[in-house]
Amino acid sequence: MDTQTPVPRVRRDRTHFLYIAVVVAVVAGVTLGLLVPDVAKELKPLGTGFVALIKMMISPVIFCTIVLGVGSVRQAAKVGRVGGLALGYFLAMSTVALAIGLVVGNLIHPGSGLDLTGTAAEAGREQAGNAPDEGLADFVLGIIPTSLVSALTEGEVLQTLLVALLVGFAVQAMGTRGEPVLRAVGVIQRLVFRILTMIMWLAPIGAFGAMAAVVGATGVDALKSLAQIMFGFYATCAIFVFVILSTLLWVVARINIFALLRYLGREFLLILSTSSSESALPRLIAKMEHFGVSKPVVGITVPTGYSFNLDGTAIYLTMASLFVAEAMGDPLSVGEQISLLLFMIIASKGAAGITGAGLATLAGGLQSHRPDLVDGVGLIVGIDRFMSEARALTNFAGNAVATVLIGTWTGEFDRDRARAVLAGDDPFDETTMLDDDEPATPAPVSPAPAVPAASRA
């Protein structure tokens, strides 16, 4: 009698349907916003609520990732080397983004020919009033949380980063006695990612509400009158990603930028539908680890990059400043451009990738440096939502590339695994967002020789 071994049933990735639903929701939201704008504007809380749910998970994800990454390495200097290299790279790329924005802005002269209305001027002054007024000392002191756990409850990324580093170094210094802490944090990380996958099933609802609200509020009039700066900004971001970042990624890591972006396609769709790069931060951490970058590099580079590697925001500040000056009939000289934009790129550090943050930073920078231009900010209030999407996408792409580059430079990037992932041989586990074939906890901090029971007594 012939017997056939039953073929194991392949578990279907149901999340494929989730992201199809997100696309359908975006189209439905745009349609509703155009047809029934008054109703569509009332759906804004759906998008805001979904982004708030994702932000709720960011601090726990960052904390677990950094503690596991830092606590499992033997030398503290290794973490310091990664952090120093990352900050140096972020500063260099911010300068490049500024330069590209300046060049393109001076070529297309955005804003020339527009007239400033009283309504737009009032909107500009309102944005300036919403901008935070703090100096460098306030920014540095703001990184220190009120207590060891308040960073996790208040959702401050830099405060969470500081606390996680302290805990990671403390566990590292404890040696083998810190292994139970790592095991506990490993279990908590799996719980956090499981909750996150549950929240992701609400993405279509959030995308529908967010797109319906913004289209219902702005319509197409703002797009028609301000298409020049909007598409100029899109083109500048594309040049930065597909020329500058693409060249760096290929030269340093031999990774094709299009293959990497395709691997992160679902994250880009999530950002596009919510206009928030923070909504994809936990998934970027999980996917970069799966891609072959070590936990310490991912844990340091990604959270820090979300505060300091804002390439899209740098380009936006450059072009928006030139646009406002042109629209006000008072173009900036080369010296004014450099001084103003360097000031604003410093002021933007620590800004989150959330809708409206770039606009408030722009208004605050102009208020402190060129108050006579603040009224002109109101001209781009109507299209800022659409520009914020390009900002968020560019920031996200920049941080993904930065993570691979830092991993390569520090020898913490498994290129063979990356090729397998990009080829589809090692798919990302969408159900847990963790690699189940790996141990739940990292390797021991240091080898612990077996000790006879009698000697432990």
C-alpha positions in Angstrom: 0.0 0.0 0.0 1.4 3.3 -1.0 1.4 6.0 1.6 2.0 9.6 1.0 3.5 11.9 3.5 1.1 14.8 4.0 2.5 18.1 2.8 2.6 20.6 5.6 0.1 23.3 5.1 1.6 26.7 4.4 0.3 29.4 6.7 -1.1 32.2 4.6 0.0 35.7 5.4 -3.4 37.3 6.2 -1.7 40.7 6.6 -1.6 40.9 2.8 -5.3 41.7 2.8 -4.8 44.2 5.5 -2.6 46.5 3.3 -5.0 46.0 0.3 -7.7 47.3 2.7 -5.5 50.3 3.5 -5.2 51.2 -0.2 -9.0 50.8 -0.6 -9.5 53.0 2.5 -7.2 55.7 1.2 -9.1 55.9 -2.1 -12.5 55.9 -0.3 -11.3 58.6 2.0 -10.2 60.8 -0.9 -13.5 60.2 -2.7 -15.6 61.1 0.4 -13.5 64.2 1.0 -14.2 65.5 -2.5 -17.9 64.5 -2.6 -19.0 65.3 0.9 -16.3 67.6 2.5 -18.3 68.6 5.5 -18.9 65.0 6.6 -15.3 64.0 5.7 -13.8 66.7 8.0 -15.7 65.1 11.0 -13.8 61.9 10.5 -10.4 63.4 11.5 -10.5 61.7 15.0 -10.3 58.3 13.3 -6.9 59.1 11.8 -5.7 60.9 15.0 -6.8 57.9 17.2 -4.9 55.4 15.1 -1.7 57.4 15.1 -2.1 57.8 18.9 -2.4 54.0 19.3 0.8 53.5 17.4 2.6 56.3 19.4 1.5 54.5 22.6 3.7 51.6 21.6 6.8 53.5 20.5 8.4 54.0 24.0 8.0 50.3 25.0 9.4 49.1 21.6 12.4 51.5 21.9 13.1 50.5 25.5 13.0 46.8 24.9 15.1 47.0 21.7 17.8 49.1 23.3 18.0 47.2 26.6 18.3 43.9 24.7 20.8 45.3 22.2 23.1 47.2 24.7 22.8 44.6 27.5 23.9 41.7 25.3 27.2 43.2 24.1 30.4 42.9 26.1 32.1 46.3 25.5 30.3 49.5 26.3 32.7 51.3 23.9 31.0 49.5 21.1 27.7 51.2 21.8 29.5 54.6 22.1 31.2 54.0 18.7 27.9 53.3 17.1 26.2 56.4 18.6 29.1 58.7 17.7 29.2 57.5 14.2 25.5 57.8 13.8 25.4 61.4 15.1 28.3 62.4 12.7 26.5 60.8 9.8 23.2 62.6 10.7 24.9 66.0 10.8 26.6 65.4 7.5 23.3 64.3 5.8 21.4 67.2 7.2 24.0 69.5 5.6 23.6 67.8 2.3 19.8 68.0 2.5 20.0 71.7 3.2 22.3 72.2 0.2 20.1 70.4 -2.2 17.0 72.3 -1.0 18.9 75.6 -1.4 20.0 74.7 -5.0 16.6 73.6 -6.2 14.8 76.4 -4.4 17.0 79.0 -6.1 16.5 77.4 -9.4 12.6 77.3 -9.4 12.0 80.4 -7.3 8.9 79.1 -5.5 6.4 81.7 -4.3 7.1 84.4 -6.9 3.8 86.0 -8.1 1.6 85.0 -5.1 -0.2 87.6 -3.1 -0.5 87.4 0.7 -4.1 87.7 1.9 -5.2 88.7 5.4 -6.5 85.2 6.2 -3.1 83.7 5.2 -1.2 86.2 7.3 -3.4 85.4 10.3 -2.7 81.7 9.8 1.0 82.3 9.7 0.9 84.2 13.0 -1.1 81.4 14.6 1.5 78.8 13.6 4.3 81.0 15.0 2.3 81.2 18.3 2.1 77.4 18.4 5.9 76.9 17.9 7.8 76.0 21.0 10.1 78.7 22.3 13.1 76.9 23.8 16.8 77.2 23.6 19.6 74.6 23.4 19.8 74.3 27.2 16.1 73.7 27.5 16.3 71.0 24.8 19.2 69.2 26.6 17.5 69.4 30.0 14.3 68.1 28.4 16.0 64.8 27.6 16.2 64.1 31.3 12.9 62.5 32.5 11.2 63.3 35.8 11.6 59.7 36.9 13.0 56.4 35.6 9.6 55.3 34.4 8.1 58.6 33.4 9.7 58.5 29.9 7.8 55.3 29.2 4.5 56.8 30.3 4.9 60.2 28.7 6.0 58.9 25.3 9.1 61.1 24.9 11.5 59.4 22.4 14.8 60.9 23.6 13.9 60.4 27.3 13.1 56.8 26.6 16.4 56.5 24.7 18.3 57.8 27.7 16.6 55.5 30.2 17.0 52.5 28.0 20.7 53.2 27.6 21.2 53.5 31.3 19.4 50.2 32.0 21.2 48.5 29.2 24.6 49.6 30.5 23.6 48.6 34.0 22.6 45.1 32.9 25.8 44.9 30.9 27.8 45.7 34.0 26.0 43.1 36.1 27.4 40.3 33.9 25.7 36.9 34.2 23.5 38.3 37.0 21.8 40.5 34.5 20.7 37.6 32.3 17.3 37.2 34.1 16.6 40.9 33.3 17.4 40.3 29.6 15.1 37.3 29.5 12.3 39.3 31.2 12.7 42.2 28.7 12.8 39.6 25.8 9.4 38.3 26.9 8.0 41.9 27.3 9.3 42.7 23.8 7.3 39.8 22.3 4.2 41.0 24.2 4.6 44.5 22.9 5.0 43.4 19.3 2.0 41.2 19.6 -0.1 44.1 20.8 1.3 46.2 17.9 0.2 43.6 15.3 -3.3 43.8 16.8 -3.4 47.6 16.5 -2.2 47.4 12.9 -5.6 45.8 11.9 -7.1 49.2 12.6 -4.9 50.8 9.9 -7.6 50.9 7.2 -10.0 52.8 9.6 -7.2 55.3 10.5 -6.2 55.8 6.8 -9.8 56.4 5.8 -10.4 59.0 8.5 -7.1 60.8 7.9 -7.4 61.1 4.1 -11.1 62.0 4.2 -10.5 64.8 6.7 -7.5 66.4 4.9 -9.1 66.3 1.5 -12.4 67.5 2.9 -10.6 70.5 4.5 -8.4 71.5 1.6 -10.1 70.3 -1.5 -8.1 70.9 -4.7 -7.9 74.7 -4.7 -4.8 74.8 -2.5 -3.1 72.2 -4.8 -3.8 74.2 -7.9 -2.5 77.5 -6.6 0.6 76.1 -4.8 1.5 73.2 -7.1 4.9 74.7 -7.9 6.4 74.5 -4.5 4.7 71.2 -3.7 5.9 69.3 -6.7 9.3 71.1 -6.5 9.6 69.8 -3.0 8.6 66.3 -4.1 11.2 66.4 -6.8 13.9 67.5 -4.4 13.1 64.7 -2.0 13.2 62.2 -4.9 16.6 63.5 -5.9 17.9 63.1 -2.3 16.6 59.6 -1.9 17.3 58.1 -5.4 20.6 59.9 -6.1 22.3 60.7 -2.8 21.0 57.9 -0.5 21.0 55.4 -3.4 24.6 56.0 -4.2 25.7 55.8 -0.6 23.8 52.6 0.0 25.3 50.9 -3.1 28.9 52.1 -2.6 29.0 51.2 1.1 26.7 48.2 1.5 26.1 47.0 -2.1 22.4 47.1 -1.5 20.0 48.4 -4.2 17.8 51.3 -2.9 14.8 50.0 -4.9 15.1 46.6 -3.3 15.3 48.1 0.2 12.3 50.3 -0.4 10.3 47.4 -1.8 11.1 45.5 1.4 9.7 48.4 3.4 6.7 48.9 1.1 4.1 48.3 3.7 5.7 50.8 6.0 5.7 53.5 3.3 2.0 52.8 2.7 1.3 53.2 6.4 3.2 56.5 6.4 1.5 57.7 3.3 -2.0 57.1 4.7 -1.3 58.6 8.2 1.3 61.3 7.2 3.4 60.2 10.2 6.7 58.5 10.1 6.3 57.7 13.8 3.5 55.3 12.8 6.1 53.0 11.2 8.9 53.4 13.8 8.3 50.1 15.6 8.0 48.2 12.3 11.3 49.8 11.1 13.1 48.5 14.2 11.7 45.0 13.7 12.4 44.9 10.0 16.0 46.3 10.2 16.9 43.6 12.8 15.3 40.9 10.5 17.3 42.5 7.6 20.6 41.6 9.2 21.5 44.7 11.2 22.5 43.9 14.8 20.3 44.8 17.8 22.7 47.4 19.2 23.0 49.3 15.9 19.3 49.2 15.3 18.5 50.2 18.9 20.8 53.2 18.8 20.4 54.4 15.2 16.7 54.2 14.5 15.4 56.0 17.7 18.2 58.6 17.5 17.6 59.1 13.8 13.9 59.9 14.4 15.0 62.9 16.3 18.2 63.9 14.6 18.1 62.5 11.0 15.2 64.5 9.6 16.4 64.9 6.0 12.9 65.5 4.6 12.3 68.2 7.2 15.6 69.9 6.4 14.7 70.0 2.7 11.2 71.3 3.6 12.6 74.1 5.9 14.9 75.2 3.1 12.4 75.4 0.3 9.5 76.7 2.5 11.7 79.6 3.7 12.6 80.5 0.1 9.0 80.2 -0.9 7.8 82.5 1.9 10.5 85.1 1.2 9.6 85.1 -2.5 5.9 85.4 -1.8 6.5 88.3 0.5 8.5 90.1 -2.2 11.6 90.1 -0.1 13.9 87.3 -1.4 16.6 86.1 0.9 20.3 86.8 0.1 22.7 84.0 0.0 24.1 85.0 3.4 20.6 85.2 4.9 19.7 81.8 3.5 22.7 80.1 5.1 22.3 81.8 8.5 18.5 81.3 8.7 18.4 77.7 7.5 21.3 76.6 9.7 19.4 78.1 12.6 16.3 76.2 11.7 17.9 72.9 11.1 19.3 73.1 14.6 15.9 74.1 16.0 14.3 71.1 14.2 16.4 68.6 16.1 14.1 66.6 18.3 11.0 67.4 16.3 8.8 64.4 15.6 7.6 63.3 12.2 4.0 64.2 12.9 1.7 66.3 10.8 2.2 70.0 11.5 5.5 69.7 13.3 7.5 71.0 10.3 5.1 73.9 9.9 5.4 75.0 13.5 9.2 74.7 13.3 9.3 76.8 10.2 7.1 79.5 11.8 9.1 79.5 15.0 12.4 79.8 13.1 11.2 82.7 11.1 9.7 84.4 14.2 13.1 84.3 16.0 15.3 85.1 12.9 13.2 87.1 10.4 9.9 88.2 12.1 8.9 90.1 9.0 8.4 86.8 7.1 6.2 85.0 9.6 2.9 86.2 8.0 3.9 84.4 4.8 3.8 81.0 6.5 0.0 81.1 6.2 0.4 80.7 2.4 1.4 77.0 2.7 -0.9 76.0 5.6 -3.3 74.6 3.1 -0.9 72.2 1.4 1.3 71.4 4.5 -0.5 68.1 5.0 0.5 66.9 1.5 4.1 68.1 2.0 4.3 66.5 5.4 3.7 63.1 3.7 6.8 63.7 1.5 8.7 64.8 4.6 7.8 61.7 6.5 8.6 59.4 3.6 12.0 61.0 3.1 12.8 60.9 6.8 11.8 57.2 7.0 13.9 56.3 3.9 16.9 58.3 5.4 16.7 56.4 8.7 16.4 53.0 7.0 19.5 53.7 4.8 21.4 55.2 7.8 20.8 52.0 9.8 22.2 49.8 7.0 25.2 52.2 6.6 26.1 52.4 10.3 25.7 48.6 10.5 28.1 48.1 7.6 30.7 50.6 8.9 30.7 49.0 12.4 30.8 45.4 11.0 27.3 44.7 12.5 25.5 44.0 9.2 24.9 40.5 7.8 25.0 41.1 4.1 24.2 37.5 3.2 21.1 37.5 5.3 20.1 40.8 3.7 20.3 39.3 0.3 18.2 36.3 1.4 15.6 38.7 2.8 15.5 40.8 -0.4 15.3 37.6 -2.5 12.2 36.4 -0.5 14.0 33.4 0.9 13.7 34.7 4.5 10.3 36.5 4.7 9.5 38.8 7.6 7.1 37.4 10.1 4.1 39.8 10.1 2.3 37.9 12.9 4.9 38.5 15.6 7.3 41.0 14.0 10.1 38.9 15.6 12.2 36.0 14.3 10.8 32.9 15.9 13.7 30.8 14.7 16.0 32.9 17.0 16.1 32.6 20.8 13.7 34.9 22.6 16.6 36.4 24.6 20.1 37.5 23.3 23.2 35.6 23.9 24.6 35.6 27.5 26.5 38.7 28.4 29.6 36.7 29.2 30.2 32.9 29.2 29.3 31.4 32.5 31.2 28.2 33.4 29.2 25.5 35.0 29.5 25.5 38.8 28.9 22.3 40.8 25.9 22.4 43.1 28.2 21.7 46.1 30.3 24.8 45.4 27.2 27.0 45.1 26.1 26.1 48.6 
